[in-house]
Amino acid sequence: MMLRAVIFDLDGTLLDTNSAHIEAWVQAFARYGYTVAAERIRPEVGKGGDQLVPAILGADGEERDGSAIRKEHNRLFLARAAEEAFPVFPGVKELMGELRRRGFKTAVATSSALKMVKATEKSAGLNLAELVDRVVTADDADASKPEPDIVLAALDRLGLSAEVCLLVGDTVHDAEAAQRAGVRFHGLLCGGCALKGELLDAGAQLIWQDPADLLLHHDEALVLEEVVQR
């Protein structure tokens, strides 16, 4: 059985946006009276707000302020996206071109809502619809990562089974979503929110520095045989 598609996370995987999200979360929590350090938020990055806020505040805090904090985070992040250009990680466009050249289907599956994705694309000067076959956001799923819903939605949009697909992401929550969806997972370190050992422990088969590193080793990466973790 051959690999037929690669699904990518967005924030921290293709675009250097994790720090902007963390800063927006810190300020959003503070706006409602919660002092939450960036280092407390960092391990939760990769989750959508539906998962991140209760993970930090618990059920009571979520019920009391969850919706308002998520709205404030979104407002702050959108404002930052309008003011600056988010960097695209090295090798993104070249990697997508190589995958297309070799006949692989591709998708983006992100815990961010469509409105956030559009703002991020504009900031980065990136048109995802030109780079990949399908874009799946939090608006297309009942729950964000680490639940498998977004990955399963991507599989449905691609029209493929989990056994022939690979997810590439930068957090342990990407890895958990992949495991729950039944797809294989490769980890990237460029997002800065998970260490190599953490990604391997979460189920990553291989670890790459960034999309350029994955492109450089694509012959090794794009196989479905069981591999030795490196």
Sequence and secondary structure as in RCSB ss.txt:
>XXXX:A:sequence
MMLRAVIFDLDGTLLDTNSAHIEAWVQAFARYGYTVAAERIRPEVGKGGDQLVPAILGADGEERDGSAIRKEHNR
LFLARAAEEAFPVFPGVKELMGELRRRGFKTAVATSSALKMVKATEKSAGLNLAELVDRVVTADDADASKPEPDI
VLAALDRLGLSAEVCLLVGDTVHDAEAAQRAGVRFHGLLCGGCALKGELLDAGAQLIWQDPADLLLHHDEALVLE
EVVQR
>XXXX:A:secstr
    EEEE  BTTTB  HHHHHHHHHHHHHHTT    HHHHGGGTTS HHHHHHHHHHHHHHHHHHHHHHHHHHH
HHHHHHHHS   B TTHHHHHHHHHHTT EEEEE SS HHHHHHHHHHHT  HHHH SEEE GGGSSS TTSSHH
HHHHHHHHT  GGGEEEEESSHHHHHHHHHHT EEEEESTTSSS HHHHHHTT SEEESSHHHHHHTHHHHS  S
     
